[in-house]
Amino acid sequence: MWSWPLEAGTSHSVKVGVPTLKGASVTAEIVKHGLGDKIVVFKFKRRKNYARKQGKLFNAADVLVLTTPMWNYNMPAILKAWFDQVLSPGITYEVEKTGPKPLHSIKKVVLLVASGGTYKEDDPADALGRGVAAALKFIGITDISVAWADGQNPLYFDNSETRKQMALEAVQEIAEEVAEMAAEF
Ligand SMILES: Cc1cc2nc3c(=O)[nH]c(=O)nc-3n(C[C@H](O)[C@H](O)[C@H](O)COP(=O)(O)O)c2cc1C
């Protein structure tokens, strides 16, 4: 029995207590014990200042290494989301009348890609390489080295393993080039 009801009534009239209804009580009978359906609770925690924090890291770097698969001829949505957060005015560049003024000091970008198919240079189907280059050029970055493990779908390419090894060799060369550059930083 509960003796502190807050309100009581029918569909026609309701009495509301201040704060409880004097003299009113509620009685109930337990007819069954059991567990209800399991409830899944999703908690959404907003990342605080994500763009600003990522921007700080970006602006402090000399070399940026991006590693990504090609999905639907483009970068995966999560990488695009990162670009949209970081390549933003006030984060990595300032908007000026003469054009964007970089806030970063990135000297080189290394782009490591894997794709199922193969793409020729400046292939119109390749929205990934062209998109990354265009977005970085906008903020003043033009030195981009690419190592691309293409033809990684073994159903269509019987040399996919060789292609991967070639990409790894390209990575090695880029790493040596970056190490030489770093001596000048
Ligand atoms: C959702 C999805 C979309 C893909 N789209 C393409 C594509 O447009 N072009 C392509 O060449 N390969 C595409 N691929 C193949 C991947 O690029 C390929 O498997 C690559 O090796 C992925 O790298 P990972 O094996 O390290 O994940 C796609 C793969 C997935 C899962």
Ligand as a Chemical Component Dictionary entry (heavy atoms), coordinates in Angstrom:
data_LIG
# 
_chem_comp.id                   LIG 
_chem_comp.type                 NON-POLYMER 
_chem_comp.pdbx_formal_charge   0 
_chem_comp.three_letter_code    LIG 
# 
loop_
_chem_comp_atom.comp_id 
_chem_comp_atom.atom_id 
_chem_comp_atom.alt_atom_id 
_chem_comp_atom.type_symbol 
_chem_comp_atom.charge 
_chem_comp_atom.model_Cartn_x 
_chem_comp_atom.model_Cartn_y 
_chem_comp_atom.model_Cartn_z 
_chem_comp_atom.pdbx_ordinal 
LIG C1  C1  C 0 32.093 -0.343 -49.024 1  
LIG C2  C2  C 0 33.247 -0.599 -49.953 2  
LIG C3  C3  C 0 33.313 0.124  -51.115 3  
LIG C4  C4  C 0 34.383 -0.076 -51.980 4  
LIG N1  N1  N 0 34.476 0.669  -53.091 5  
LIG C5  C5  C 0 35.532 0.526  -53.915 6  
LIG C6  C6  C 0 35.663 1.346  -55.070 7  
LIG O1  O1  O 0 34.867 2.213  -55.367 8  
LIG N2  N2  N 0 36.746 1.138  -55.866 9  
LIG C7  C7  C 0 37.704 0.215  -55.586 10 
LIG O2  O2  O 0 38.659 0.125  -56.351 11 
LIG N3  N3  N 0 37.616 -0.572 -54.486 12 
LIG C8  C8  C 0 36.554 -0.436 -53.646 13 
LIG N4  N4  N 0 36.437 -1.215 -52.514 14 
LIG C9  C9  C 0 37.486 -2.197 -52.221 15 
LIG C10 C10 C 0 38.500 -1.660 -51.215 16 
LIG O3  O3  O 0 39.030 -0.419 -51.598 17 
LIG C11 C11 C 0 39.627 -2.665 -51.072 18 
LIG O4  O4  O 0 39.103 -3.855 -50.544 19 
LIG C12 C12 C 0 40.772 -2.204 -50.234 20 
LIG O5  O5  O 0 41.783 -3.186 -50.292 21 
LIG C13 C13 C 0 40.324 -1.982 -48.803 22 
LIG O6  O6  O 0 41.394 -1.940 -47.935 23 
LIG P1  P1  P 0 41.378 -2.854 -46.616 24 
LIG O7  O7  O 0 41.375 -4.259 -47.169 25 
LIG O8  O8  O 0 42.603 -2.461 -45.893 26 
LIG O9  O9  O 0 40.104 -2.506 -45.893 27 
LIG C14 C14 C 0 35.379 -1.043 -51.660 28 
LIG C15 C15 C 0 35.270 -1.776 -50.474 29 
LIG C16 C16 C 0 34.223 -1.562 -49.639 30 
LIG C17 C17 C 0 34.115 -2.355 -48.370 31 
# 
loop_
_chem_comp_bond.comp_id 
_chem_comp_bond.atom_id_1 
_chem_comp_bond.atom_id_2 
_chem_comp_bond.value_order 
_chem_comp_bond.pdbx_ordinal 
LIG C1  C2  SING 1  
LIG C2  C3  SING 2  
LIG C2  C16 DOUB 3  
LIG C3  C4  DOUB 4  
LIG C4  N1  SING 5  
LIG C4  C14 SING 6  
LIG N1  C5  DOUB 7  
LIG C5  C6  SING 8  
LIG C5  C8  SING 9  
LIG C6  O1  DOUB 10 
LIG C6  N2  SING 11 
LIG N2  C7  SING 12 
LIG C7  O2  DOUB 13 
LIG C7  N3  SING 14 
LIG N3  C8  DOUB 15 
LIG C8  N4  SING 16 
LIG N4  C9  SING 17 
LIG N4  C14 SING 18 
LIG C9  C10 SING 19 
LIG C10 O3  SING 20 
LIG C10 C11 SING 21 
LIG C11 O4  SING 22 
LIG C11 C12 SING 23 
LIG C12 O5  SING 24 
LIG C12 C13 SING 25 
LIG C13 O6  SING 26 
LIG O6  P1  SING 27 
LIG P1  O7  DOUB 28 
LIG P1  O8  SING 29 
LIG P1  O9  SING 30 
LIG C14 C15 DOUB 31 
LIG C15 C16 SING 32 
LIG C16 C17 SING 33 
# 
